[in-house]
Amino acid sequence: MKLALITDLHANREAVEAVLEHAALQGVDRYALLGDFVGYGADPGWVVDQVRTLVKAGAIAVMGNHDAAVFGSLRDSMVPQAREAVLWTRENLSVEQKAFLGALPMSVTEADSLFVHASADAPTQWRYVQNRIDAVDSLQATDRRHTFCGHVHEPRLYHLTDGGDAGEIQPVPGVAMSLSPQCRWLAIVGSAGQPRDGNPAACYATFDTDDATLTSHRVPYDHLAAAAKIIAAGLPASLAARLVRGT
């Protein structure tokens, strides 16, 4: 089975449309959606409805910190631009859409894989996996061989041997990486809706469960149109600029 791993969609309709079209061309059988469906972008309702449709068709979906903020309370640590986007998003989602976000699980375990938005050792604290130490903490919180997450808007791949040695690999777009059964793996699949690695192209990954290979993908999309929508909606201009810069 080929699984599409998509995270940090951030209400970016143009990016999500491009990623879903690209994933279909890869022969994807199922989707795993790793949270932050809203926040920052100008099309939260459209994106939430797409996620709902995919979930009805059998997709995995977990809650992200922006989803939790829209449904629940704002965290003190949220930066002003994100806070403003959350408040705007609350006014632009239906009751049903917000209820869907609020009912999402923090994590999902299936077969030998764990799906979560942030670090698996404390999902509700929204910890970032920023280095090998963080990755080991996350991997040691589960007995699954593969952990897939988002939250960090840049693709990264970590591994942990049975002897406790940890390593890091920078995924190369379009190159299938074999996830050796001699290691446990944590893949951060990058952001579809707000990349931050200097490349504005949407990012996602595919995982072939039959041969345990992971492939990172970059998908160009009309990021200028998405940025213009942010400005037109009255959201902070800095959010539009991030899409243009890819940072």
N, C-alpha and C positions, 0 to 999 in steps of 0.2 A: 504494500500500500504506500502511496506517495502522499505525504501530509504537507500542507502549506502552513508555515508558521508566520503569523502576521501580528505585529504588536505596535502600540503607540500610533494608532490611526489618527488621533487628535482632530476629529471633525473635518478632515481634509478629503472632500469628495473626489477631487481630481486625482489625488494620489491613490485612493482606495480603488477607484474604477480601473486605473492603470494596472495596479497590482493584481486585482481579481482577473482581469483579462490575460495578463501574463501568466498567472498561475494555471488558468484553464489551458493555455497552450503547452504547459509543462506536463499535462495529463494528471493533474492533482485529483486525488480521490476524496480528500477530506480536508477540513480546515481546523487549525487550532489558533484561536484569537486570544492574545495574551494581555489584553487590558488597555486602558487609557483610550477608550473609543471617542471620548469627548475632550474638550479643553483646547484652547489656542485657536482652532480653526472655526470657519464660519458655517459649516454644514453639519451640526451635531445631530439633528433629527434624521437626516438622510443616512448618516453613518450608523446610527443606532438601529434604524430599521433594517439596514443591510445585515448587521450582526444578528438581529433577531431572526431574519429569514434564514441565514446560514445555520443558526442554532437549531431551528425547526427542522432543517435538513440533516442534522446530525453533527454539526460542528461543536468543538470544545470552545468554551469561552470562560475567562476568569476576570475578576475585577481588578482595575487599576486604581491608582490613587486619585486621579482626576474624576473617575467614575464615582468613587466613594465621596469625594467632596461635593459633587453635584447632587447626590442623593442625601448626604448627611451633613456633617459640620466641616467648616474650613479649618485646616491645621494652621497653627501660628507660623510654621516654617515655610508656608507657601509664599512665593515671591509675589510682589504686587501685580505684575502682568498676568500671572496665572490666576491669582485671586479675582481680578477683574473679569477674566475670561470665564471662570466658573460661575460668577454671579450672572453674567450675560447668558451663559448656557442654560442656567436654571429657568430663565424667562423664555427660552426658545425651545424647550422640550415639553412634550405633553406629560400628563400625569402617568400614563401608561409607559412611556419611554423612560421616565425617571424611575418608575417602579422596577422595570426590567434591569436597569443598572444596579439598583439596590439589592436585587435578588441574586446577583452573580456570585459564584463561590470564590473564595480566596485562592484556591488551588484545586487542581484535578489530577488524580493519579490513574493512569491506564497502562496495563501491561508493565513494561519496564521503564516507563517515562512519567515524569512529573512536570506539570504545566503550571506556571505561577508568574505573576507580574514582576515582583521584586525578589529579594533574597528569600530563599525557602526557609531559612532559620528563623525568620520573624516577619512573615508576610504582611501582617497588619501594621508594622512599623515602617514599611516602605523603604527598607534599606537598599542602597545601591551596591551592586557588585562591581567594584571599581578596580580590583587587583586580585592577585592570586590568593591572598589571605581571605578576602571576602568570598572568593569562589569556593575555597575549602570549607568555610563556615556553612555556605549554602549546600554544598554537596554532602557534608556530614549530617545535615538535618533530614536526609531522606536515604532510604535503601535502594532507590531506583538508580539504574545505570545512566539514564539520560535525564537531565533537567533542562527545560526550555523556559526562558524568561525574557523580559523586556526591561523597561524602566530606564536603562542606560541606552541612549539613542545612537549608539555606535555598535556595529557587529563585532563580537569577540567570541572566542572559543577557548575554554579551559578544560584541562583534564587532570585527573588524580589517579595515581597508580595505587595498587593494593598495598604497596610499601609506604605510601604517604607522600610521595614526591608529586609536586604540582607543576603544571606547565601551562603556557599560554600560546595560542596560535592566532594569527590575524587571518581571517577568512579572505580568500580571493574570489571575487564574483565570478560565477560560472564554473568554478572548479569544485568537483565533488570531493569531499573529505570523508575518508573512511574512519568511523569511530570504533577503534579497536576494542574488542571485548575485554582486553587486559586492563582497561582503564574505565573510570567513570567520567562522565562528560557533562559540562554545563555550557550551553550555547545561548548567548545573547544575540538575538537575531536582527537587531537594529530597528530603526523606526520607519514605518511606512509614511506617516503623516508629517513628521518634523525631523528629518535627518540632521545630525550635528557633527558630522565628520568632514565637513567641507565640500561634500558632494550633495547637491540638491535632489538627486534622483532618489525615488522611494526605495526603501530597503525591506526585504523579507527573505525567508529561507524556505527550502523544501527539505524534507527528511524522508528518505526511503526506508521504511521499516523492514523490508525484506533483506537488504544488504547493509543496513546501518550506515548509510552515507548521507551527509549533510551538505547542501549546496546553498551558498549565499547568492542573492540576486539583487541587481540594481536596475530600477525601471524608471527611465525618464518620463516625466509627465509635465503638464502645463502648470508649472509652479507659479508662473507669473499671474495666471488667472486665479489661482487659489489665494495668492497674496493680495490681489486686487479685491477679492471678496472680503478679506479680513478688514481692509481699509473701509470698504463700503458699509460694513456692518458696524463701524464705530469702535472696533476692538483696537488694542494698542498697536501702533504702527511697527513697533519692534517685533511683533509676532509675524508680521508680513515680511519684514526684512530677513528674519531667520530662514524663511522658506527660500528666499532669493539667494542668500549666502550659503545655505546648507550648514549653518553652524548655530 
